[in-house]
């Protein structure tokens, strides 16, 4: 593998998993990051406005995040599927757990950690009762996220059962070198959640339009010029072909340049947290529904090309019912309920950035299947 290929692989790993550890599933990627540390730190800082910290057993890329866009929530651990999104209580308990861990020893029992979290809850004045199953489930989701990040390591016990049985015990290790690398922005000057979100999302002054555009494409693959300022649109118009080369060389992404912006496509189909269409009943149904919605928009369109096209009233329901009637036997049993099917389809299309407030994005057209027939086949 050439140096350029190794650096591209390392950067892709960091973008997909911003914390790489020596004992985690991406240990080989960490070796590449360490080998090309100086190049990657410079590339991330100058090209994306991101800070990269590389230590012997961990590498942490401090990305900007999506700001006040809530389309990529943390999700609860599950043995199958994506898991349900964190609710506000789970986020609050995650933050309080991080605060509690700064005061804990390097190894402790679960009930000792819970006691520290209870103290933090009391100090924060939150109406949380960890003796109830609902609040234990929220804390269990927070602990699960820390286990996935390797900040906590379960040595013994059954943490997964604790949410349902508060008497369950577990022995935990605290990885302090990872704990101190979790927060991407300082909290001392923040007066509310919005301050933290904005502090993480604002581009560096030196990066300007370049940083805004590149961050938009690596964080969410659809770039809309309507979301950019006039200066940023002007920069993008002059540099978009050069940017396509930059993304191909450094990130391995192909940019589809469009009138309304750009779409970043990964030929390897790995650099994403949300695959579309993907596998599973919900995603298969969503693709079939999307085909029908694209057809309705094309019939109803009167104003020429546009980024978002309003769907006719009831279009989603009609499309879902048509898919259920035609393909219901191939969907999972729960999707026999059309309301459940519609909710899952809308969630998939919304997560993919193709459906928003009753409007369909222009990129949806690329997923509409085209049927072709080979001459002489019959």
NUGU-670924 format. One record per residue (C-alpha): x, y, z; residue number from 1. Coordinates in Angstrom, 3 decimals. Layout:
<atoms>
<atom X="X" Y="Y" Z="Z" num="NUM"/>
...
</atoms>
This chain:
<atoms>
<atom X="0.000" Y="0.000" Z="0.000" num="1"/>
<atom X="1.388" Y="3.424" Z="-0.947" num="2"/>
<atom X="1.749" Y="6.260" Z="1.557" num="3"/>
<atom X="-1.161" Y="8.066" Z="-0.073" num="4"/>
<atom X="-3.390" Y="4.994" Z="0.202" num="5"/>
<atom X="-2.382" Y="4.455" Z="3.843" num="6"/>
<atom X="-3.125" Y="8.073" Z="4.699" num="7"/>
<atom X="-6.481" Y="7.898" Z="2.953" num="8"/>
<atom X="-7.354" Y="4.695" Z="4.848" num="9"/>
<atom X="-6.293" Y="6.274" Z="8.140" num="10"/>
<atom X="-8.336" Y="9.433" Z="7.568" num="11"/>
<atom X="-11.420" Y="7.428" Z="6.587" num="12"/>
<atom X="-11.082" Y="5.385" Z="9.778" num="13"/>
<atom X="-10.873" Y="8.560" Z="11.871" num="14"/>
<atom X="-13.902" Y="10.098" Z="10.178" num="15"/>
<atom X="-15.947" Y="6.955" Z="10.773" num="16"/>
<atom X="-14.605" Y="6.230" Z="14.281" num="17"/>
<atom X="-13.231" Y="9.446" Z="15.832" num="18"/>
<atom X="-11.665" Y="7.515" Z="18.716" num="19"/>
<atom X="-9.362" Y="4.654" Z="17.679" num="20"/>
<atom X="-7.835" Y="2.468" Z="20.386" num="21"/>
<atom X="-5.062" Y="-0.119" Z="20.496" num="22"/>
<atom X="-7.327" Y="-2.761" Z="22.030" num="23"/>
<atom X="-10.380" Y="-2.018" Z="19.895" num="24"/>
<atom X="-11.558" Y="-3.452" Z="16.575" num="25"/>
<atom X="-9.653" Y="-0.788" Z="14.587" num="26"/>
<atom X="-6.198" Y="-1.291" Z="16.063" num="27"/>
<atom X="-4.661" Y="-1.661" Z="12.587" num="28"/>
<atom X="-6.068" Y="1.736" Z="11.617" num="29"/>
<atom X="-4.510" Y="3.251" Z="14.735" num="30"/>
<atom X="-1.122" Y="1.972" Z="13.575" num="31"/>
<atom X="-1.595" Y="3.794" Z="10.266" num="32"/>
<atom X="-2.635" Y="6.973" Z="12.071" num="33"/>
<atom X="0.469" Y="6.841" Z="14.240" num="34"/>
<atom X="2.682" Y="6.151" Z="11.218" num="35"/>
<atom X="1.351" Y="9.210" Z="9.361" num="36"/>
<atom X="0.592" Y="11.359" Z="12.384" num="37"/>
<atom X="2.200" Y="14.606" Z="11.270" num="38"/>
<atom X="0.658" Y="14.494" Z="7.794" num="39"/>
<atom X="-2.804" Y="13.671" Z="9.158" num="40"/>
<atom X="-2.677" Y="16.330" Z="11.857" num="41"/>
<atom X="-1.761" Y="18.940" Z="9.262" num="42"/>
<atom X="-4.360" Y="17.690" Z="6.781" num="43"/>
<atom X="-7.138" Y="17.688" Z="9.389" num="44"/>
<atom X="-6.209" Y="21.119" Z="10.727" num="45"/>
<atom X="-5.703" Y="22.881" Z="7.412" num="46"/>
<atom X="-8.197" Y="20.978" Z="5.305" num="47"/>
<atom X="-11.065" Y="20.488" Z="7.738" num="48"/>
<atom X="-10.387" Y="22.646" Z="10.770" num="49"/>
<atom X="-10.333" Y="19.520" Z="12.978" num="50"/>
<atom X="-7.907" Y="18.757" Z="15.795" num="51"/>
<atom X="-6.243" Y="15.342" Z="15.834" num="52"/>
<atom X="-4.627" Y="14.021" Z="19.015" num="53"/>
<atom X="-2.443" Y="10.928" Z="18.623" num="54"/>
<atom X="-1.124" Y="9.029" Z="21.645" num="55"/>
<atom X="0.530" Y="5.592" Z="21.913" num="56"/>
<atom X="-2.725" Y="3.694" Z="22.523" num="57"/>
<atom X="-5.433" Y="6.048" Z="21.330" num="58"/>
<atom X="-6.133" Y="8.583" Z="18.578" num="59"/>
<atom X="-8.941" Y="11.111" Z="18.850" num="60"/>
<atom X="-10.275" Y="13.248" Z="16.011" num="61"/>
<atom X="-12.201" Y="16.238" Z="17.340" num="62"/>
<atom X="-14.807" Y="16.805" Z="14.654" num="63"/>
<atom X="-17.211" Y="19.714" Z="14.550" num="64"/>
<atom X="-20.352" Y="17.635" Z="14.613" num="65"/>
<atom X="-23.604" Y="18.704" Z="12.992" num="66"/>
<atom X="-24.326" Y="21.660" Z="15.240" num="67"/>
<atom X="-28.031" Y="22.025" Z="15.976" num="68"/>
<atom X="-28.955" Y="19.324" Z="13.481" num="69"/>
<atom X="-30.388" Y="16.415" Z="15.479" num="70"/>
<atom X="-30.483" Y="13.910" Z="12.629" num="71"/>
<atom X="-27.568" Y="11.817" Z="13.943" num="72"/>
<atom X="-28.414" Y="10.987" Z="17.565" num="73"/>
<atom X="-26.592" Y="8.570" Z="19.811" num="74"/>
<atom X="-28.376" Y="5.231" Z="19.756" num="75"/>
<atom X="-28.893" Y="2.653" Z="22.451" num="76"/>
<atom X="-26.872" Y="-0.539" Z="22.276" num="77"/>
<atom X="-28.703" Y="-3.490" Z="20.785" num="78"/>
<atom X="-27.825" Y="-6.978" Z="19.599" num="79"/>
<atom X="-29.687" Y="-6.388" Z="16.330" num="80"/>
<atom X="-30.616" Y="-3.287" Z="14.364" num="81"/>
<atom X="-29.638" Y="0.322" Z="15.018" num="82"/>
<atom X="-31.283" Y="0.800" Z="18.391" num="83"/>
<atom X="-33.581" Y="3.608" Z="19.465" num="84"/>
<atom X="-32.244" Y="7.176" Z="19.636" num="85"/>
<atom X="-31.160" Y="8.639" Z="22.967" num="86"/>
<atom X="-33.834" Y="10.680" Z="24.661" num="87"/>
<atom X="-32.867" Y="13.910" Z="26.495" num="88"/>
<atom X="-32.698" Y="12.080" Z="29.838" num="89"/>
<atom X="-30.111" Y="9.632" Z="28.502" num="90"/>
<atom X="-27.959" Y="12.522" Z="27.213" num="91"/>
<atom X="-28.194" Y="14.256" Z="30.596" num="92"/>
<atom X="-27.196" Y="11.080" Z="32.431" num="93"/>
<atom X="-24.304" Y="10.539" Z="30.027" num="94"/>
<atom X="-22.937" Y="13.994" Z="30.884" num="95"/>
<atom X="-23.430" Y="13.419" Z="34.619" num="96"/>
<atom X="-21.726" Y="10.021" Z="34.363" num="97"/>
<atom X="-18.690" Y="11.648" Z="32.731" num="98"/>
<atom X="-18.581" Y="14.145" Z="35.596" num="99"/>
<atom X="-18.873" Y="11.344" Z="38.148" num="100"/>
<atom X="-16.109" Y="9.313" Z="36.519" num="101"/>
<atom X="-13.621" Y="12.147" Z="37.015" num="102"/>
<atom X="-14.002" Y="11.549" Z="40.778" num="103"/>
<atom X="-13.976" Y="7.745" Z="40.681" num="104"/>
<atom X="-11.047" Y="5.316" Z="41.107" num="105"/>
<atom X="-9.697" Y="3.428" Z="38.117" num="106"/>
<atom X="-11.715" Y="0.352" Z="39.047" num="107"/>
<atom X="-15.058" Y="0.271" Z="40.826" num="108"/>
<atom X="-18.299" Y="-1.634" Z="41.223" num="109"/>
<atom X="-21.378" Y="-0.572" Z="39.327" num="110"/>
<atom X="-23.276" Y="0.386" Z="42.474" num="111"/>
<atom X="-20.389" Y="2.692" Z="43.448" num="112"/>
<atom X="-20.621" Y="4.454" Z="40.101" num="113"/>
<atom X="-24.408" Y="4.683" Z="40.391" num="114"/>
<atom X="-23.997" Y="6.296" Z="43.808" num="115"/>
<atom X="-21.698" Y="8.922" Z="42.273" num="116"/>
<atom X="-24.207" Y="9.550" Z="39.492" num="117"/>
<atom X="-26.985" Y="9.946" Z="42.067" num="118"/>
<atom X="-24.866" Y="12.596" Z="43.772" num="119"/>
<atom X="-24.287" Y="14.378" Z="40.456" num="120"/>
<atom X="-28.045" Y="14.241" Z="39.714" num="121"/>
<atom X="-28.777" Y="15.843" Z="43.088" num="122"/>
<atom X="-26.172" Y="18.560" Z="42.498" num="123"/>
<atom X="-27.712" Y="19.308" Z="39.088" num="124"/>
<atom X="-31.221" Y="19.449" Z="40.556" num="125"/>
<atom X="-32.678" Y="16.988" Z="38.028" num="126"/>
<atom X="-35.875" Y="15.027" Z="38.620" num="127"/>
<atom X="-34.243" Y="11.631" Z="38.021" num="128"/>
<atom X="-34.967" Y="8.545" Z="40.109" num="129"/>
<atom X="-32.576" Y="5.686" Z="39.422" num="130"/>
<atom X="-34.786" Y="3.350" Z="41.441" num="131"/>
<atom X="-37.268" Y="3.368" Z="38.552" num="132"/>
<atom X="-36.815" Y="1.109" Z="35.533" num="133"/>
<atom X="-37.271" Y="3.968" Z="33.049" num="134"/>
<atom X="-34.435" Y="6.057" Z="34.492" num="135"/>
<atom X="-32.194" Y="3.015" Z="34.944" num="136"/>
<atom X="-32.693" Y="2.274" Z="31.252" num="137"/>
<atom X="-31.627" Y="5.812" Z="30.400" num="138"/>
<atom X="-28.475" Y="5.461" Z="32.525" num="139"/>
<atom X="-27.822" Y="2.003" Z="31.076" num="140"/>
<atom X="-27.904" Y="3.560" Z="27.587" num="141"/>
<atom X="-25.302" Y="6.118" Z="28.699" num="142"/>
<atom X="-23.089" Y="3.408" Z="30.193" num="143"/>
<atom X="-23.462" Y="1.359" Z="27.004" num="144"/>
<atom X="-22.160" Y="4.281" Z="24.950" num="145"/>
<atom X="-19.114" Y="4.545" Z="27.223" num="146"/>
<atom X="-18.499" Y="0.801" Z="26.903" num="147"/>
<atom X="-18.533" Y="1.102" Z="23.106" num="148"/>
<atom X="-16.039" Y="3.952" Z="23.266" num="149"/>
<atom X="-13.786" Y="1.919" Z="25.555" num="150"/>
<atom X="-13.956" Y="4.518" Z="28.326" num="151"/>
<atom X="-15.479" Y="1.820" Z="30.526" num="152"/>
<atom X="-14.505" Y="-1.852" Z="30.409" num="153"/>
<atom X="-16.652" Y="-4.488" Z="32.084" num="154"/>
<atom X="-14.394" Y="-6.937" Z="33.889" num="155"/>
<atom X="-17.078" Y="-9.074" Z="35.486" num="156"/>
<atom X="-20.827" Y="-9.112" Z="35.939" num="157"/>
<atom X="-23.786" Y="-8.432" Z="33.679" num="158"/>
<atom X="-24.297" Y="-4.734" Z="33.101" num="159"/>
<atom X="-26.890" Y="-5.461" Z="30.406" num="160"/>
<atom X="-29.283" Y="-6.833" Z="33.060" num="161"/>
<atom X="-28.909" Y="-3.913" Z="35.454" num="162"/>
<atom X="-31.611" Y="-1.766" Z="33.829" num="163"/>
<atom X="-34.242" Y="-4.391" Z="34.630" num="164"/>
<atom X="-32.728" Y="-5.576" Z="37.913" num="165"/>
<atom X="-31.107" Y="-2.842" Z="39.979" num="166"/>
<atom X="-29.447" Y="-5.445" Z="42.230" num="167"/>
<atom X="-27.271" Y="-6.739" Z="39.367" num="168"/>
<atom X="-23.582" Y="-6.086" Z="39.960" num="169"/>
<atom X="-20.662" Y="-5.427" Z="37.631" num="170"/>
<atom X="-16.954" Y="-4.648" Z="37.993" num="171"/>
<atom X="-15.793" Y="-1.786" Z="35.786" num="172"/>
<atom X="-12.426" Y="-0.368" Z="34.718" num="173"/>
<atom X="-12.150" Y="3.340" Z="33.901" num="174"/>
<atom X="-9.797" Y="4.249" Z="31.040" num="175"/>
<atom X="-8.789" Y="7.764" Z="32.047" num="176"/>
<atom X="-6.698" Y="8.485" Z="28.969" num="177"/>
<atom X="-9.885" Y="8.064" Z="26.925" num="178"/>
<atom X="-12.160" Y="9.821" Z="29.388" num="179"/>
<atom X="-10.173" Y="13.043" Z="29.147" num="180"/>
<atom X="-10.341" Y="12.937" Z="25.342" num="181"/>
<atom X="-14.119" Y="12.734" Z="25.092" num="182"/>
<atom X="-15.138" Y="16.389" Z="25.377" num="183"/>
<atom X="-14.508" Y="18.235" Z="22.126" num="184"/>
<atom X="-15.103" Y="21.754" Z="23.468" num="185"/>
<atom X="-14.682" Y="23.429" Z="26.840" num="186"/>
<atom X="-17.752" Y="23.850" Z="29.008" num="187"/>
<atom X="-16.640" Y="26.634" Z="31.338" num="188"/>
<atom X="-18.022" Y="29.516" Z="29.266" num="189"/>
<atom X="-21.238" Y="27.820" Z="28.158" num="190"/>
<atom X="-24.519" Y="29.102" Z="29.536" num="191"/>
<atom X="-26.673" Y="26.445" Z="27.872" num="192"/>
<atom X="-26.688" Y="23.495" Z="25.435" num="193"/>
<atom X="-26.851" Y="25.805" Z="22.422" num="194"/>
<atom X="-23.522" Y="27.393" Z="23.345" num="195"/>
<atom X="-21.815" Y="23.994" Z="23.328" num="196"/>
<atom X="-23.353" Y="23.002" Z="19.988" num="197"/>
<atom X="-22.370" Y="26.265" Z="18.339" num="198"/>
<atom X="-18.843" Y="26.174" Z="19.770" num="199"/>
<atom X="-18.273" Y="22.755" Z="18.243" num="200"/>
<atom X="-19.779" Y="23.584" Z="14.864" num="201"/>
<atom X="-18.318" Y="26.991" Z="14.021" num="202"/>
<atom X="-15.468" Y="26.814" Z="11.477" num="203"/>
<atom X="-12.047" Y="28.241" Z="12.174" num="204"/>
<atom X="-11.478" Y="31.801" Z="10.957" num="205"/>
<atom X="-8.581" Y="30.640" Z="8.781" num="206"/>
<atom X="-10.662" Y="27.995" Z="7.002" num="207"/>
<atom X="-13.508" Y="30.171" Z="5.808" num="208"/>
<atom X="-15.729" Y="28.782" Z="3.056" num="209"/>
<atom X="-13.392" Y="25.862" Z="2.382" num="210"/>
<atom X="-13.823" Y="24.492" Z="5.900" num="211"/>
<atom X="-17.598" Y="24.993" Z="5.882" num="212"/>
<atom X="-18.036" Y="23.124" Z="2.597" num="213"/>
<atom X="-15.654" Y="20.273" Z="3.395" num="214"/>
<atom X="-17.129" Y="19.759" Z="6.838" num="215"/>
<atom X="-20.625" Y="19.678" Z="5.360" num="216"/>
<atom X="-19.626" Y="16.930" Z="2.920" num="217"/>
<atom X="-17.751" Y="14.718" Z="5.392" num="218"/>
<atom X="-20.378" Y="15.064" Z="8.131" num="219"/>
<atom X="-23.434" Y="14.709" Z="5.892" num="220"/>
<atom X="-22.988" Y="13.679" Z="2.260" num="221"/>
<atom X="-25.449" Y="16.142" Z="0.714" num="222"/>
<atom X="-24.272" Y="19.738" Z="0.223" num="223"/>
<atom X="-26.990" Y="22.285" Z="-0.534" num="224"/>
<atom X="-25.949" Y="25.682" Z="-1.857" num="225"/>
<atom X="-29.134" Y="27.115" Z="-0.345" num="226"/>
<atom X="-27.622" Y="26.399" Z="3.085" num="227"/>
<atom X="-24.488" Y="28.434" Z="2.271" num="228"/>
<atom X="-23.877" Y="32.164" Z="2.459" num="229"/>
<atom X="-23.368" Y="34.205" Z="-0.711" num="230"/>
<atom X="-19.576" Y="34.258" Z="-0.153" num="231"/>
<atom X="-19.505" Y="30.493" Z="0.369" num="232"/>
<atom X="-21.564" Y="29.879" Z="-2.773" num="233"/>
<atom X="-19.172" Y="32.065" Z="-4.762" num="234"/>
<atom X="-16.162" Y="30.123" Z="-3.409" num="235"/>
<atom X="-17.858" Y="26.792" Z="-4.154" num="236"/>
<atom X="-18.673" Y="27.824" Z="-7.725" num="237"/>
<atom X="-15.011" Y="28.643" Z="-8.397" num="238"/>
<atom X="-13.477" Y="25.641" Z="-6.636" num="239"/>
<atom X="-15.920" Y="22.750" Z="-6.867" num="240"/>
<atom X="-13.957" Y="20.810" Z="-9.511" num="241"/>
<atom X="-10.754" Y="21.201" Z="-7.500" num="242"/>
<atom X="-12.645" Y="20.081" Z="-4.402" num="243"/>
<atom X="-13.789" Y="16.951" Z="-6.208" num="244"/>
<atom X="-10.122" Y="16.054" Z="-6.707" num="245"/>
<atom X="-9.321" Y="16.816" Z="-3.052" num="246"/>
<atom X="-12.044" Y="14.491" Z="-1.795" num="247"/>
<atom X="-11.025" Y="11.749" Z="-4.225" num="248"/>
<atom X="-7.334" Y="11.943" Z="-3.289" num="249"/>
<atom X="-7.589" Y="12.399" Z="0.491" num="250"/>
<atom X="-10.890" Y="10.803" Z="1.508" num="251"/>
<atom X="-11.691" Y="8.373" Z="-1.301" num="252"/>
<atom X="-15.082" Y="9.994" Z="-1.962" num="253"/>
<atom X="-16.486" Y="10.823" Z="-5.374" num="254"/>
<atom X="-18.399" Y="14.097" Z="-5.594" num="255"/>
<atom X="-21.438" Y="14.212" Z="-7.859" num="256"/>
<atom X="-21.612" Y="17.899" Z="-8.763" num="257"/>
<atom X="-25.174" Y="19.107" Z="-9.115" num="258"/>
<atom X="-26.957" Y="22.393" Z="-9.757" num="259"/>
<atom X="-28.191" Y="22.431" Z="-6.166" num="260"/>
<atom X="-24.807" Y="21.503" Z="-4.648" num="261"/>
<atom X="-23.059" Y="18.161" Z="-4.445" num="262"/>
<atom X="-23.440" Y="14.592" Z="-3.272" num="263"/>
<atom X="-20.489" Y="12.700" Z="-1.760" num="264"/>
<atom X="-20.501" Y="9.034" Z="-2.787" num="265"/>
<atom X="-18.254" Y="6.368" Z="-1.308" num="266"/>
<atom X="-17.447" Y="3.700" Z="-3.945" num="267"/>
<atom X="-16.533" Y="1.292" Z="-1.113" num="268"/>
<atom X="-19.886" Y="1.865" Z="0.623" num="269"/>
<atom X="-18.258" Y="1.914" Z="4.066" num="270"/>
<atom X="-17.777" Y="5.556" Z="5.073" num="271"/>
<atom X="-21.214" Y="6.132" Z="6.551" num="272"/>
<atom X="-23.182" Y="5.632" Z="9.752" num="273"/>
<atom X="-26.478" Y="5.377" Z="7.886" num="274"/>
<atom X="-26.546" Y="3.067" Z="4.872" num="275"/>
<atom X="-29.177" Y="3.674" Z="2.213" num="276"/>
<atom X="-30.842" Y="1.738" Z="0.786" num="277"/>
<atom X="-29.156" Y="-0.957" Z="2.920" num="278"/>
<atom X="-30.704" Y="-4.202" Z="4.085" num="279"/>
<atom X="-33.779" Y="-5.056" Z="6.112" num="280"/>
<atom X="-37.515" Y="-4.760" Z="5.713" num="281"/>
<atom X="-37.725" Y="-1.052" Z="6.595" num="282"/>
<atom X="-35.053" Y="-0.038" Z="4.088" num="283"/>
<atom X="-36.399" Y="-2.213" Z="1.310" num="284"/>
<atom X="-39.840" Y="-0.734" Z="1.855" num="285"/>
<atom X="-38.395" Y="2.785" Z="2.006" num="286"/>
<atom X="-36.752" Y="2.321" Z="-1.396" num="287"/>
<atom X="-40.006" Y="1.077" Z="-2.907" num="288"/>
<atom X="-41.911" Y="3.989" Z="-1.364" num="289"/>
<atom X="-39.275" Y="6.437" Z="-2.593" num="290"/>
<atom X="-39.738" Y="5.196" Z="-6.169" num="291"/>
<atom X="-43.416" Y="6.099" Z="-6.002" num="292"/>
<atom X="-42.793" Y="9.465" Z="-4.330" num="293"/>
<atom X="-40.297" Y="10.450" Z="-7.024" num="294"/>
<atom X="-42.950" Y="9.592" Z="-9.618" num="295"/>
<atom X="-45.547" Y="11.766" Z="-7.868" num="296"/>
<atom X="-43.169" Y="14.718" Z="-7.662" num="297"/>
<atom X="-42.289" Y="14.445" Z="-11.345" num="298"/>
<atom X="-45.976" Y="14.466" Z="-12.301" num="299"/>
<atom X="-46.803" Y="17.374" Z="-9.954" num="300"/>
<atom X="-43.724" Y="19.527" Z="-10.710" num="301"/>
<atom X="-44.486" Y="22.801" Z="-12.502" num="302"/>
<atom X="-41.688" Y="25.141" Z="-11.449" num="303"/>
<atom X="-38.670" Y="23.416" Z="-12.948" num="304"/>
<atom X="-35.649" Y="22.147" Z="-11.018" num="305"/>
<atom X="-35.625" Y="22.699" Z="-7.258" num="306"/>
<atom X="-33.774" Y="21.282" Z="-4.277" num="307"/>
<atom X="-36.844" Y="20.358" Z="-2.255" num="308"/>
<atom X="-40.137" Y="19.520" Z="-3.942" num="309"/>
<atom X="-43.363" Y="19.570" Z="-1.932" num="310"/>
<atom X="-45.194" Y="16.259" Z="-2.037" num="311"/>
<atom X="-48.890" Y="16.217" Z="-2.868" num="312"/>
<atom X="-51.091" Y="15.817" Z="0.200" num="313"/>
<atom X="-51.341" Y="12.181" Z="1.270" num="314"/>
<atom X="-48.558" Y="11.073" Z="-1.089" num="315"/>
<atom X="-46.547" Y="9.250" Z="1.581" num="316"/>
<atom X="-49.586" Y="7.348" Z="2.835" num="317"/>
<atom X="-50.653" Y="6.355" Z="-0.679" num="318"/>
<atom X="-47.162" Y="5.134" Z="-1.504" num="319"/>
<atom X="-46.881" Y="3.138" Z="1.733" num="320"/>
<atom X="-50.268" Y="1.510" Z="1.184" num="321"/>
<atom X="-49.340" Y="0.615" Z="-2.401" num="322"/>
<atom X="-46.066" Y="-0.980" Z="-1.268" num="323"/>
<atom X="-47.858" Y="-2.879" Z="1.509" num="324"/>
<atom X="-50.437" Y="-4.198" Z="-0.941" num="325"/>
<atom X="-47.902" Y="-5.242" Z="-3.580" num="326"/>
<atom X="-44.950" Y="-6.388" Z="-1.469" num="327"/>
<atom X="-46.407" Y="-7.004" Z="1.977" num="328"/>
<atom X="-45.639" Y="-10.723" Z="1.893" num="329"/>
<atom X="-41.929" Y="-9.947" Z="1.582" num="330"/>
<atom X="-41.835" Y="-7.593" Z="4.574" num="331"/>
<atom X="-41.448" Y="-8.532" Z="8.208" num="332"/>
<atom X="-44.551" Y="-9.408" Z="10.198" num="333"/>
<atom X="-44.728" Y="-6.118" Z="12.125" num="334"/>
<atom X="-45.061" Y="-4.265" Z="8.820" num="335"/>
<atom X="-48.459" Y="-5.825" Z="8.220" num="336"/>
<atom X="-49.606" Y="-2.820" Z="10.265" num="337"/>
<atom X="-49.493" Y="0.030" Z="7.728" num="338"/>
<atom X="-49.060" Y="2.642" Z="10.458" num="339"/>
<atom X="-45.926" Y="0.876" Z="11.734" num="340"/>
<atom X="-44.632" Y="0.502" Z="8.179" num="341"/>
<atom X="-45.185" Y="4.189" Z="7.456" num="342"/>
<atom X="-43.440" Y="5.284" Z="10.655" num="343"/>
<atom X="-40.390" Y="3.118" Z="9.853" num="344"/>
<atom X="-40.242" Y="4.257" Z="6.227" num="345"/>
<atom X="-40.477" Y="7.935" Z="7.165" num="346"/>
<atom X="-37.718" Y="7.455" Z="9.755" num="347"/>
<atom X="-35.423" Y="5.798" Z="7.192" num="348"/>
<atom X="-35.990" Y="8.464" Z="4.534" num="349"/>
<atom X="-35.614" Y="11.285" Z="7.063" num="350"/>
<atom X="-32.360" Y="9.815" Z="8.415" num="351"/>
<atom X="-31.072" Y="9.586" Z="4.850" num="352"/>
<atom X="-31.828" Y="13.286" Z="4.306" num="353"/>
<atom X="-34.282" Y="12.587" Z="1.497" num="354"/>
<atom X="-37.555" Y="13.526" Z="3.218" num="355"/>
<atom X="-38.218" Y="16.653" Z="5.275" num="356"/>
<atom X="-41.454" Y="18.322" Z="6.355" num="357"/>
<atom X="-43.498" Y="16.813" Z="3.543" num="358"/>
<atom X="-40.926" Y="17.608" Z="0.856" num="359"/>
<atom X="-38.646" Y="15.332" Z="-1.175" num="360"/>
<atom X="-35.005" Y="16.122" Z="-1.903" num="361"/>
<atom X="-33.824" Y="16.220" Z="-5.514" num="362"/>
<atom X="-31.201" Y="13.541" Z="-4.740" num="363"/>
<atom X="-34.092" Y="11.075" Z="-4.346" num="364"/>
<atom X="-34.218" Y="10.766" Z="-8.132" num="365"/>
<atom X="-30.899" Y="8.907" Z="-8.190" num="366"/>
<atom X="-32.516" Y="6.027" Z="-6.260" num="367"/>
<atom X="-35.496" Y="5.637" Z="-8.570" num="368"/>
<atom X="-34.920" Y="2.323" Z="-10.424" num="369"/>
<atom X="-34.831" Y="2.244" Z="-14.198" num="370"/>
<atom X="-36.007" Y="-0.933" Z="-15.931" num="371"/>
<atom X="-34.233" Y="-2.046" Z="-19.099" num="372"/>
<atom X="-34.696" Y="-5.119" Z="-21.296" num="373"/>
<atom X="-32.074" Y="-6.948" Z="-23.318" num="374"/>
<atom X="-33.069" Y="-7.479" Z="-26.959" num="375"/>
<atom X="-33.425" Y="-11.035" Z="-28.065" num="376"/>
<atom X="-33.785" Y="-12.367" Z="-24.520" num="377"/>
<atom X="-37.041" Y="-14.075" Z="-25.367" num="378"/>
</atoms>
